[in-house]
Amino acid sequence: MPPWSTLFVNNAGILDRKPNLSGGCELDLNLLLSPYCHRKQFASLHSPYLLFCVVPSFLLIALHLVYAVYTNVYAFSHLLDRILFIAESAIRRNDGAEICAVVLKAMASSLCTLDTKTMLADGEVCSICSQKVVTTQKMHLDLSKLFRLFESVIGHEDKELRLACCAVLQSALKHMSFPSKDALEGTVQKSLALMGDLDEDVREDYEWCFIQIINMPWNKLYGDISEKLSDLEADGKQSAQLQYTLACAQNALDAELANNCFVKIVLLAVRPDYLEAIPSARKLISSEVMKSDPRIRPKQLFLRQKQHICKYLAKSLVNISFDDENMQRHGYFIATHLDDGIVKRLVDDAEEAFIRMAELFGYVCDDGAPHVEGWLRDASQDLVPHLLLIRDTPLEAMRAVLNKILEIRRLRPSALIVECYPSLLVRLICKGGSDVMRRTFEFIDSFTQGECTRMYLMKTTVYDCTVILLQHLSLNEERCLEYFRQLHRLTNGDDVVFTLTAFVKQRVKGTHSAVSGHLDGAYLDNEVIKTATKMLAVLRVLTHLGELSIAPWRTFVETLSDEALSGLLPQILVSIAPLLKFDSARSILSFIFKTKRLQLSSNLEFERTSLMLWNNPRVQINEFLSPEHEHAPLPKVLGACASLLKESNEEVSELVLHKVINVLDGSIWDDDNCFDNIAAQLVCLPFAISLFC
């Protein structure tokens, strides 16, 4: 600290000892914190904040020394009240922004120091604030007065003050624990104004706060964030909108907000006036693919998100501005003549959007060109119904986009409508209103030149309509049942009494096939494996029924995929061991080890399980195993047992240990395998309570 500053502080009666802190000063904190000092000595200055104009570093030194000298949160809070009073007084004057910025930055640094117990150099970021998201905040302080000051200056024109606001908010969010987030939520809600700040530096600093914000639970804040993102788009702030929409898509704790922002980024990337969104969309899609478990391809990601994407893509494809005086409303549609130039631009933009979608989601031809037809084939069942049901849509615009789809897919209008009718039917049920339905079918009749009537569409798509009505029965049970009755009359006539069970039973195979065709293969396999574990637990309970439980066990085993069967095989064998005294139970083993042997023989999981089961005194099933196991090297057998012990549950561990006891009886084994098995057995000891060795 320069001599003139030291002299000034001395004259103010605050400095009691000589400077000795990195060229700064050591303060008499008792004097500084006393009410007398606040009332009398600060009042003796010409201005209550003159001290901080002359010595801005004083604040940082004072706040840090509270911890360094006292290690006392009370002392910190007491000093904070004094400093905030000066800052609030300063901001009331036109020239007080600099002082207020100093206060907020000092406060931010002090919170870091109190929590980390580490003094920070000028410009240094603490180890906690440098983390993207912090979930274990520990400190408890009343920051209500600080937040009041923060809220009063959040929109100040001074850039440094807004940057200071970002700094103190980040420090508070990363270090402080708030028992009730109600008051904090109000402050954070006001801080959302910084999302649209015109200064790029401020937006970048606030983004660090924002990522922490969207990883915390809130009452209503996520709705406010969605509204703010919409406001950014309405205000034409493209850079800010893209920046914070991408942040939400990648980091938001709220699944709905994250999903909506993912779709929004994709839709921005297909707009002709938003080329800067393309790299962000590619990065986001790649990130989502990498996060998926099991790993999926971009095409599968689109299939999972296509309903949401196509809903909003349809709106953007026919989004045209025109004068109210030139339009005539007819229900949902608008009859108006569009200039040829507008129609051409609309068609060109639609084609470019389709190409961009194919590129983003990995639809590629053999020659590397975007496979637009393939993408449209997957998208049409959701895209076309949404196009048909958009409110206030110019009919000419809708026809132009639909004709472009027909051109790319090389279809007749009737073929496209028949393909999309089941999805359209569900949306009509959800929309409700006979007028909407009537207008929609009037347009379809005109578009297909009379080929697609309502009865024709239902008769042509009985199976698909049955599937999709069953899937959406809970949305509107009464209307779905009415459609089932219509389908029943079309296929069985009026004389046959309708029951839902009988109607579905007639086409159960077709229904099952259609449902399976709509499921993502990798996702389905994963769900089957998870469900299989639960079903195994249920079947164990039935085992005490004896021979009656064999049929369910056989059905269960035959249903499992190779992967699931290999993984669950030890548990299955342990569970059915009491049933092996019945001859009919041997059919289960025959299916596993003879019928499925060719598919399972190359599976490492199956191989080590098989080795463990050979000559196992717990289950006598040698007749179903390969005779080659008789001559398997001892290290190989023990290695298989060791790996199974480390990974298995109590029942399987018992089975494995019986095998280990059997092979060790009178055998000599090398040290490496010895250590491996000792480690494995130690791992399973907590589970082996019922064993005797």
Buried (B, 14 or more C-beta within 10 A) or exposed (E): BEEEBBEBBEEBBBBBEEBEBEEBBBBBBEBBBBEEBBEEBBEEBEEBBBBBBBBBBBBBBBBBBBBBEBEEBEBBBBBBEBBBBBBBBBBEEEEBBBBBBBBBBBBBBBBBBBBBEEBBEEEEBBEBBEEEEBEEBEEEBEBEBBBEBBBBBBEBEBBBBBBBBBBBBBBBBBBBEBEEBEEBBEBBBBBBBBBBBEEEEBBEBBBBBBBBBBBBEBEEBBEBBBEBBEBBBEEEBBEBBBBBBBBBBBBBBBEEBBBBBBBBBBBBBBBEEBEEBBEBBBEBBEEBBEEBEEEBEBBBBBBBBBBBBBBBBBBBBBEBEBEEEEBEEEBBBBEBEBEEEBBEBBBEBBBEBBBBBBBBBBBBEEEEEBBBBBBBBBBBBBBBBBBBBBEEBBBBBBBBBBBBBBEBBEBEBBBBBBBBBBBBBBBBBEEEEEEBBEBBBEBBBEBBEEBBEBEBBBBBBBBBBBBBBBBBBEEBEEBBBEBBEBBBBEBBEEEEEBEBEEBBEBBEEBBEEBEEEEEBEBBEBBEBBEEBEEBBEEBBEBBEEEEEBBEBBBEBBEEBBBBBBBBBBBBBBBBBBEBBEBEEBBBBBBBBBEEBBEEBEEBEBBBBBBBBBBBBEBBEBBEBBBEEBEEBEBEBBBBBBBBBBBBBEBBBBBBBBBBBEBBBEEEEBEEEBEEBBEEBBEBBEEBBEEBEE
